[in-house]
Amino acid sequence: MNTLAILGGKPIIDYPLPLYPSIGKKECDAVMSVIASGSLSGFYGSWGDEFWGGTTIKQFEQRWSERFHIKHTISVNSNTSGLIAAMGAIGLSPGDEVIVPPTTMSATVMSPLFYGGIPIFADIEDETFCIDPNEVRKKITSKTKAIIAVNIFGHPARLSELRQIADEHGIYLIEDNAQSPLGMEAGAYTGTIGHIGVFSLNYHKHIHTGEGGMCTTNDDHLALRLQMIRNHAENIVEPVHMSDLSNMIGHNMRMTEMSAAVGLAQLEDADMHIDRRTRLAESLSSIVAELPGLTPPAVRENCRHIYYVWTMKYDAAVVGIPRDVFSKALNAEGFPNFTGYIRPLYMLPVFQQRTSIGRDGFPFILAPHIRYEWGMCPVAERLYSEEFICFETCAYDISSEILSDFARAIHKVYEYRHELASAVITVSD
């Protein structure tokens, strides 16, 4: 009997997996060139040419705009900063509502809070896991200021439809495009269909600068406000004749020249980095496609999925054992995976307790008229609790030989899954 590793047998993969080598000589040379120049940052927080950043920053922003066919690119020090800047740029004010998905990194839904906005959660689609436009429509009120669509795991949300909804209601569509650089919907890049797109350049993304982010927009006014919020806006409201002073207060969200140098090098090789991860994910999908109860990621027609995370759906009733047991058995065989992704974000303490401390030292209640509770987004909850099994596509450098071992590990666990049935209690413990 081919005993599963979790029950004492020999694992298929008993060697460490190599990490993805995303930094090379090109990036090192670019950084050393900046260091040799003696200018590690070109920003000043006052009016003048330096307000817009140094030579490398400007070059990086221009190249990004050219690559993504967008009019304006504004570099920031993280995707989180970009989201906060986006909320400020659209003039978000206390009490304004922002419709958000529950399945995303926490920064997405935290960003409205910085300006007193109220996150309103809308459920996600069962196949692509992105925010559902039908649920968005139900959540729009007279207080709605914006929709944040997350192109989760690298797949586009229904961006054209969401933009149409936003335009119909005179509100903004913001794309959190942290996980989907060079993703596409109907020939347009994700991050360029909404009023503002926000990209992540964090170290575990497809292309990165260690930490960093980019905001994109075709709107001149929004671009200027993003640039101002990034760099001590209050100092230049007079020289740029900014009449709307809402949210024009100081931040330092600036990227360094060294980060921009790394970003330029990474951008040159973006297609190579993304294509390698995409081929890996598509191979994993082909491995599980014929196994009942395992559903590989869906790809909507006319869309490009770039697979920041490869996420399949698991049907315990069909496979015959609980998801967590199957997942642990895969890990024991050497195929690294995790379940659930992120618990729906309305279960975070900030929403469950809904209490913060104001500047006067007294607590205030966040959105007392809104109930954040389990059951409000049933699709997201089911996928998190029962179905998601995820693999970090960006993390590893997977050769064809390792991929073959992945296939053997997955098929082994699936074939011998009934051995686990009698050991479910032990394994679950």
C-alpha positions as CSV (number, residue, x, y, z in Angstrom):
1,M,0.0,0.0,0.0
2,N,1.3,3.4,-0.9
3,T,0.9,5.0,2.5
4,L,0.4,8.7,2.7
5,A,3.2,10.7,4.3
6,I,0.8,12.1,6.9
7,L,0.2,8.6,8.0
8,G,3.9,7.7,8.2
9,G,4.7,7.0,4.6
10,K,7.4,8.6,2.4
11,P,6.5,12.0,1.0
12,I,6.8,12.6,-2.7
13,I,8.7,15.8,-2.2
14,D,11.3,15.5,0.5
15,Y,13.5,18.4,-0.5
16,P,13.2,22.2,0.0
17,L,11.5,24.1,-2.8
18,P,13.7,26.8,-4.4
19,L,12.4,30.4,-3.9
20,Y,11.6,32.5,-7.0
21,P,14.8,34.4,-8.0
22,S,13.1,37.8,-8.7
23,I,16.2,40.0,-8.1
24,G,19.3,39.7,-10.3
25,K,22.3,41.6,-11.6
26,K,20.2,44.1,-13.5
27,E,18.5,45.3,-10.3
28,C,21.8,45.3,-8.4
29,D,23.5,47.4,-11.1
30,A,20.6,49.8,-11.1
31,V,20.7,50.4,-7.4
32,M,24.5,50.8,-7.4
33,S,24.1,53.5,-10.1
34,V,21.7,55.4,-7.9
35,I,24.0,55.1,-4.9
36,A,27.0,56.3,-7.0
37,S,24.9,59.4,-8.0
38,G,24.7,60.4,-4.4
39,S,20.9,61.2,-4.7
40,L,18.9,58.5,-2.9
41,S,15.7,60.6,-2.9
42,G,14.9,63.6,-5.1
43,F,11.8,64.7,-3.2
44,Y,11.2,68.0,-1.4
45,G,8.0,68.7,0.6
46,S,7.8,72.2,-0.8
47,W,7.0,73.9,-4.1
48,G,9.4,73.5,-6.9
49,D,10.6,70.8,-9.4
50,E,11.7,68.6,-6.6
51,F,8.1,68.3,-5.3
52,W,7.5,65.7,-8.0
53,G,10.5,63.6,-7.1
54,G,13.9,62.8,-8.5
55,T,15.1,61.7,-11.9
56,T,14.7,58.0,-11.4
57,I,11.2,58.4,-9.9
58,K,10.1,60.5,-12.9
59,Q,11.5,57.9,-15.3
60,F,9.8,55.1,-13.6
61,E,6.5,56.8,-13.6
62,Q,6.8,57.6,-17.3
63,R,7.7,54.1,-18.2
64,W,4.8,52.7,-16.1
65,S,2.4,55.0,-17.9
66,E,3.8,53.9,-21.3
67,R,3.6,50.2,-20.4
68,F,0.0,50.3,-19.1
69,H,-1.3,52.9,-21.6
70,I,-2.4,55.3,-18.9
71,K,-2.0,59.1,-18.8
72,H,-0.7,59.5,-15.2
73,T,1.3,57.3,-12.9
74,I,2.0,58.4,-9.3
75,S,4.6,56.4,-7.3
76,V,4.0,55.7,-3.6
77,N,5.8,53.7,-0.9
78,S,3.1,51.0,-0.8
79,N,-0.2,49.8,-2.2
80,T,-1.7,50.7,1.2
81,S,-0.5,54.3,0.9
82,G,-1.9,54.3,-2.6
83,L,-5.3,53.2,-1.4
84,I,-5.3,55.9,1.3
85,A,-4.2,58.5,-1.2
86,A,-7.0,57.4,-3.6
87,M,-9.6,57.8,-0.9
88,G,-8.3,61.3,-0.2
89,A,-8.0,62.3,-3.8
90,I,-11.7,61.6,-4.5
91,G,-12.6,63.8,-1.6
92,L,-13.9,61.1,0.8
93,S,-15.4,62.7,3.9
94,P,-16.7,61.5,7.3
95,G,-19.9,59.4,6.8
96,D,-19.3,58.7,3.1
97,E,-19.8,55.0,2.2
98,V,-17.4,52.9,0.2
99,I,-18.5,49.6,-1.1
100,V,-15.8,46.9,-0.7
101,P,-15.4,43.1,-1.0
102,P,-14.8,41.0,2.2
103,T,-12.1,38.8,0.6
104,T,-9.0,40.8,0.2
105,M,-6.0,42.1,2.2
106,S,-7.1,44.2,5.1
107,A,-5.6,47.5,3.7
108,T,-8.4,47.6,1.1
109,V,-11.1,48.0,3.6
110,M,-9.1,50.0,6.1
111,S,-8.3,52.8,3.6
112,P,-11.7,54.6,3.9
113,L,-11.4,54.7,7.6
114,F,-8.5,57.2,7.4
115,Y,-10.9,59.9,6.2
116,G,-13.9,58.8,8.3
117,G,-15.5,56.8,5.5
118,I,-17.6,53.7,6.2
119,P,-16.8,50.4,4.5
120,I,-19.9,48.7,3.1
121,F,-19.3,45.0,2.3
122,A,-20.7,43.4,-0.9
123,D,-20.4,39.7,-1.5
124,I,-18.1,38.1,-4.1
125,E,-18.7,36.0,-7.2
126,D,-18.5,32.2,-6.8
127,E,-16.2,31.6,-9.7
128,T,-13.8,34.5,-10.0
129,F,-14.0,35.5,-6.2
130,C,-14.1,39.2,-7.2
131,I,-16.8,41.6,-5.9
132,D,-20.2,40.9,-7.5
133,P,-21.7,43.8,-9.4
134,N,-25.2,42.6,-8.6
135,E,-24.4,42.8,-4.9
136,V,-22.8,46.2,-5.4
137,R,-26.0,47.6,-6.9
138,K,-27.9,46.5,-3.8
139,K,-25.5,48.4,-1.5
140,I,-25.6,51.8,-3.3
141,T,-27.2,54.6,-1.3
142,S,-27.2,58.4,-1.4
143,K,-24.1,58.2,0.9
144,T,-22.1,56.0,-1.5
145,K,-18.9,57.8,-2.7
146,A,-17.0,54.9,-4.3
147,I,-16.6,51.3,-5.1
148,I,-13.3,49.5,-4.5
149,A,-12.9,46.5,-6.8
150,V,-10.1,44.1,-6.0
151,N,-8.7,42.0,-8.9
152,I,-8.2,39.2,-6.4
153,F,-5.6,36.5,-7.0
154,G,-4.8,38.1,-10.4
155,H,-8.2,37.8,-12.1
156,P,-10.0,40.9,-13.2
157,A,-13.2,41.9,-11.4
158,R,-16.1,42.8,-13.8
159,L,-14.5,46.1,-14.2
160,S,-16.3,47.5,-17.3
161,E,-19.7,46.7,-15.6
162,L,-18.5,48.2,-12.3
163,R,-17.3,51.4,-14.1
164,Q,-20.7,51.7,-15.8
165,I,-22.4,51.4,-12.4
166,A,-20.1,54.0,-10.9
167,D,-20.7,56.4,-13.8
168,E,-24.4,55.9,-13.7
169,H,-24.5,56.9,-10.0
170,G,-21.8,59.6,-10.2
171,I,-19.4,57.8,-7.9
172,Y,-15.9,56.6,-8.2
173,L,-14.5,53.1,-9.1
174,I,-11.1,52.4,-7.5
175,E,-9.2,49.3,-8.5
176,D,-7.1,47.6,-5.9
177,N,-4.8,46.0,-8.5
178,A,-2.2,44.8,-6.0
179,Q,-2.4,41.2,-7.3
180,S,-3.0,41.7,-11.0
181,P,-0.4,43.7,-12.9
182,L,-0.8,43.0,-16.6
183,G,-4.1,41.3,-16.0
184,M,-6.6,42.2,-18.7
185,E,-10.3,42.6,-19.4
186,A,-11.4,43.0,-23.0
187,G,-8.0,44.2,-24.1
188,A,-7.6,46.8,-21.3
189,Y,-5.1,46.4,-18.5
190,T,-6.5,46.0,-15.0
191,G,-5.7,49.1,-12.9
192,T,-6.6,51.4,-15.9
193,I,-10.4,50.9,-16.1
194,G,-11.5,52.5,-12.9
195,H,-11.0,56.2,-12.1
196,I,-7.9,55.3,-10.1
197,G,-5.9,52.0,-10.1
198,V,-3.5,51.1,-7.3
199,F,-0.7,48.6,-7.8
200,S,1.5,46.9,-5.2
201,L,5.3,46.5,-5.6
202,N,5.7,44.6,-2.3
203,Y,8.5,42.0,-2.3
204,H,6.2,39.0,-2.9
205,K,4.4,40.4,-5.9
206,H,5.0,39.5,-9.6
207,I,7.1,42.6,-10.0
208,H,8.4,44.4,-7.0
209,T,10.7,47.0,-5.4
210,G,10.8,45.5,-2.0
211,E,8.1,47.9,-0.8
212,G,6.3,50.3,-3.1
213,G,3.2,51.0,-5.1
214,M,1.8,52.9,-8.1
215,C,-1.4,54.8,-8.6
216,T,-2.7,55.3,-12.1
217,T,-5.4,57.5,-13.6
218,N,-6.5,59.3,-16.8
219,D,-7.9,62.2,-14.8
220,D,-5.7,65.3,-14.5
221,H,-7.4,66.6,-11.3
222,L,-7.2,63.2,-9.5
223,A,-3.6,62.9,-10.6
224,L,-2.7,66.2,-9.0
225,R,-4.5,65.4,-5.8
226,L,-2.7,62.0,-5.6
227,Q,0.6,63.7,-6.1
228,M,-0.2,66.3,-3.4
229,I,-1.4,63.8,-0.8
230,R,1.8,61.8,-1.4
231,N,4.0,64.7,-0.5
232,H,2.7,67.2,2.1
233,A,-0.2,68.7,0.1
234,E,-0.7,71.6,2.5
235,N,2.5,73.2,1.2
236,I,1.4,73.6,-2.4
237,V,-2.3,74.3,-2.4
238,E,-1.6,78.0,-3.2
239,P,0.9,77.6,-6.0
240,V,-1.3,75.0,-7.8
241,H,-4.4,77.0,-7.1
242,M,-6.2,74.1,-5.4
243,S,-9.6,75.3,-4.4
244,D,-10.9,72.1,-2.9
245,L,-8.9,71.8,0.3
246,S,-10.6,68.6,1.5
247,N,-7.9,66.0,2.5
248,M,-5.1,68.4,1.5
249,I,-3.0,67.6,4.6
250,G,0.6,66.3,4.9
251,H,1.7,62.8,4.3
252,N,5.0,61.3,3.3
253,M,4.2,58.4,0.9
254,R,7.2,58.9,-1.3
255,M,9.2,56.2,-3.0
256,T,13.0,56.3,-3.0
257,E,15.3,56.6,-6.0
258,M,16.7,53.2,-5.3
259,S,13.3,51.6,-5.2
260,A,12.4,53.3,-8.5
261,A,15.7,51.9,-10.0
262,V,14.7,48.4,-9.0
263,G,11.2,49.0,-10.4
264,L,12.5,50.1,-13.8
265,A,14.6,46.9,-14.1
266,Q,11.6,44.8,-12.9
267,L,9.3,46.5,-15.4
268,E,11.6,45.6,-18.3
269,D,11.2,41.9,-17.4
270,A,7.5,42.1,-16.3
271,D,6.3,39.8,-19.0
272,M,8.9,37.2,-18.2
273,H,8.1,37.2,-14.5
274,I,4.3,37.0,-15.0
275,D,4.4,34.5,-17.8
276,R,6.4,32.1,-15.7
277,R,3.9,32.3,-12.9
278,T,1.0,32.0,-15.3
279,R,2.4,28.8,-16.9
280,L,2.9,27.3,-13.5
281,A,-0.7,28.0,-12.5
282,E,-2.1,26.7,-15.7
283,S,-0.2,23.5,-15.3
284,L,-1.6,23.1,-11.8
285,S,-5.1,23.6,-13.2
286,S,-4.5,20.9,-15.8
287,I,-3.3,18.5,-13.0
288,V,-6.6,18.8,-11.0
289,A,-9.0,19.4,-13.8
290,E,-10.0,15.7,-14.1
291,L,-10.3,15.1,-10.4
292,P,-13.9,15.2,-9.2
293,G,-14.4,17.6,-6.3
294,L,-11.4,19.8,-7.2
295,T,-12.2,22.8,-9.4
296,P,-9.3,24.8,-10.8
297,P,-9.6,28.6,-11.0
298,A,-12.0,30.0,-13.6
299,V,-11.0,32.5,-16.2
300,R,-13.8,34.7,-17.6
301,E,-14.0,35.2,-21.4
302,N,-11.8,38.0,-22.7
303,C,-9.9,38.1,-19.5
304,R,-6.2,37.4,-18.6
305,H,-5.6,35.8,-15.2
306,I,-2.1,36.3,-13.9
307,Y,-2.3,34.1,-10.8
308,Y,-0.8,35.9,-7.8
309,V,-2.4,33.0,-5.9
310,W,-3.6,29.8,-7.6
311,T,-6.9,29.0,-5.8
312,M,-9.0,25.9,-6.4
313,K,-12.4,25.1,-4.9
314,Y,-12.7,21.9,-2.9
315,D,-15.9,19.9,-2.5
316,A,-15.7,17.7,0.6
317,A,-18.9,15.9,-0.3
318,V,-17.5,14.7,-3.6
319,V,-13.9,14.0,-2.4
320,G,-15.1,12.2,0.7
321,I,-12.9,13.8,3.4
322,P,-12.8,17.3,5.0
323,R,-10.9,20.0,3.2
324,D,-8.4,20.6,6.1
325,V,-7.5,16.9,6.1
326,F,-6.9,16.9,2.3
327,S,-4.8,20.1,2.6
328,K,-2.7,18.7,5.4
329,A,-2.1,15.5,3.5
330,L,-0.9,17.6,0.5
331,N,1.5,19.6,2.7
332,A,2.8,16.4,4.1
333,E,3.6,15.1,0.6
334,G,5.5,18.4,-0.1
335,F,2.9,20.4,-2.0
336,P,2.7,23.7,0.0
337,N,-0.8,25.0,0.3
338,F,-3.1,26.8,2.7
339,T,-6.9,26.9,3.2
340,G,-9.4,29.7,3.4
341,Y,-7.2,32.6,2.2
342,I,-8.5,35.5,4.5
343,R,-11.4,35.4,6.9
344,P,-14.1,37.9,5.7
345,L,-12.8,41.2,6.8
346,Y,-15.9,42.3,8.6
347,M,-15.0,39.8,11.3
348,L,-11.9,41.9,12.3
349,P,-12.1,43.5,15.7
350,V,-12.3,47.0,14.3
351,F,-15.7,46.1,12.8
352,Q,-16.9,43.6,15.4
353,Q,-16.2,46.0,18.3
354,R,-16.5,49.1,16.2
355,T,-14.8,51.3,18.8
356,S,-11.9,53.6,18.3
357,I,-10.3,56.2,20.4
358,G,-10.7,59.8,19.3
359,R,-8.3,62.6,19.6
360,D,-10.0,63.8,22.8
361,G,-9.3,60.4,24.4
362,F,-12.9,59.3,24.3
363,P,-14.2,56.3,22.3
364,F,-16.5,56.7,19.3
365,I,-18.5,54.0,17.6
366,L,-17.8,53.2,14.0
367,A,-21.0,53.2,11.9
368,P,-23.4,52.4,14.7
369,H,-26.3,52.0,12.2
370,I,-24.5,49.1,10.3
371,R,-24.3,45.6,11.6
372,Y,-21.1,43.7,10.6
373,E,-21.9,40.1,11.3
374,W,-21.4,36.6,10.0
375,G,-23.9,35.8,7.4
376,M,-23.8,39.1,5.5
377,C,-21.7,37.7,2.6
378,P,-22.5,34.0,2.3
379,V,-20.5,33.3,-0.8
380,A,-17.3,34.7,0.7
381,E,-18.0,32.9,4.0
382,R,-18.5,29.5,2.3
383,L,-15.4,29.8,0.1
384,Y,-13.3,30.8,3.2
385,S,-14.7,28.1,5.5
386,E,-15.2,25.2,3.2
387,E,-13.7,25.5,-0.3
388,F,-10.6,27.5,-0.9
389,I,-7.3,25.7,-1.2
390,C,-4.5,28.0,-2.3
391,F,-0.9,27.8,-3.6
392,E,1.4,30.8,-3.6
393,T,2.3,30.9,-7.3
394,C,4.8,33.8,-6.8
395,A,6.8,32.2,-4.0
396,Y,8.6,29.4,-5.7
397,D,10.8,28.7,-8.7
398,I,9.2,25.5,-10.0
399,S,11.0,23.4,-12.6
400,S,9.3,20.9,-14.8
401,E,10.7,18.2,-12.6
402,I,9.2,19.7,-9.5
403,L,5.9,20.3,-11.3
404,S,5.9,16.6,-12.1
405,D,6.4,15.8,-8.4
406,F,3.5,18.2,-7.6
407,A,1.3,16.2,-9.9
408,R,2.4,12.9,-8.2
409,A,1.7,14.4,-4.8
410,I,-1.8,15.6,-5.7
411,H,-2.8,12.4,-7.4
412,K,-1.3,10.3,-4.6
413,V,-3.4,12.1,-1.9
414,Y,-6.5,12.0,-4.1
415,E,-6.1,8.3,-4.9
416,Y,-5.4,7.2,-1.3
417,R,-7.8,9.8,0.3
418,H,-9.9,7.0,1.7
419,E,-7.0,5.9,3.9
420,L,-7.6,9.2,5.7
421,A,-11.2,8.6,6.4
422,S,-10.6,6.5,9.5
423,A,-7.9,8.9,10.7
424,V,-9.8,12.1,10.2
425,I,-10.1,12.8,14.0
426,T,-6.4,12.2,14.6
427,V,-5.4,14.3,11.6
428,S,-7.7,17.1,12.5
429,D,-6.3,17.3,15.9
